[in-house]
Amino acid sequence: DNCEVTITETITGNVNSCGVGSFTRTFTATDGQGLTNVQVCQQRITVYGIHDYRITFPTDEEGTCAEVP
């Protein structure tokens, strides 16, 4: 048919406070007569936490207040 189409997106899933986890986006197309798509269109997205960072602190220094510029 030659009707206008509306796309609806539904998001389900679970991510933690750092945004790590997975979720699924499901898209549904509905035409002006209320007919929906037969084929389900889904996109699964997985976000991984990468912890390959390294923190290095400088060595301790000692001195008197008079030595501070």
C-alpha positions in Angstrom: 0.0 0.0 0.0 1.0 3.6 -0.3 0.3 4.8 3.3 2.4 6.8 5.7 4.6 4.6 8.0 5.3 5.2 11.7 8.5 3.5 13.2 8.4 2.7 16.9 11.5 1.8 18.9 11.4 -0.2 22.1 14.6 -0.6 24.3 15.0 -3.4 26.8 18.0 -4.6 28.7 20.3 -3.8 31.6 23.3 -1.6 32.0 25.0 -0.7 35.3 25.9 2.9 36.5 29.0 2.9 34.4 27.0 2.1 31.3 28.3 -1.5 31.0 25.9 -4.2 30.0 23.6 -5.0 27.0 20.3 -3.9 25.6 18.2 -4.7 22.6 16.4 -2.2 20.4 13.3 -3.5 18.6 11.9 -1.6 15.7 8.2 -1.9 14.6 6.8 -0.3 11.4 3.1 0.5 11.4 1.3 1.9 8.3 -1.7 4.2 8.2 -4.1 1.2 8.2 -2.6 -0.2 11.4 -0.7 -3.0 9.7 2.7 -3.9 11.3 5.8 -5.4 9.8 5.9 -9.2 9.9 9.7 -9.4 10.2 11.1 -8.2 13.6 14.0 -5.9 13.3 16.3 -6.0 16.3 19.6 -4.5 17.2 21.5 -6.0 20.2 24.2 -3.7 21.7 26.7 -4.8 24.2 29.0 -2.4 26.1 32.1 -3.8 27.7 34.0 -2.3 30.5 37.7 -1.9 29.6 40.0 -1.4 32.6 43.4 -1.2 31.0 44.3 2.1 32.7 47.2 2.6 35.1 47.5 5.2 37.8 51.0 6.3 38.7 51.5 8.7 41.7 54.7 10.8 41.9 57.2 10.0 44.6 56.9 11.6 48.0 59.0 14.8 48.6 59.9 16.4 51.9 60.9 20.0 52.6 60.3 23.0 54.7 57.8 25.8 54.0 60.7 28.2 53.2 61.7 25.9 50.3 58.3 26.2 48.6 58.3 28.8 45.8 
